[in-house]
Amino acid sequence: LTKIARKEMPYWEKQGINFRLASPGIEIKDGMLYISNSVPCTSVHYTTDGSEPTAESPRWEEPLDCQAQVVKARLFYLGKESLTSTFVNND
């Protein structure tokens, strides 16, 4: 997947070929927020107030303390963005 993200996706973008980014996974475990990302080279941005993530939203880098009821996350890369993933904490 790294080769695809680093070589193929930039080529596709230059050629005008449409492609989709996979959505990130979200989990809150023991009060810690974890976001998984299967696409290298992308940036993951998230919100904890229920709003849609943008490129200006906080960037996910490592697990962090989180007591939010709703977390949303989205990948950004080469001017594209994934669909939004939503986690609703029912605890």
Secondary structure, 3 states (H helix, E strand, C coil): CHHHHHHHHHHHHHHCCCCCCCCCEEEEECCEEEEECCCCCCEEEEECCCCCCCCCCCECCCCEECCCCEEEEEEEECCEECCCEEEECCC
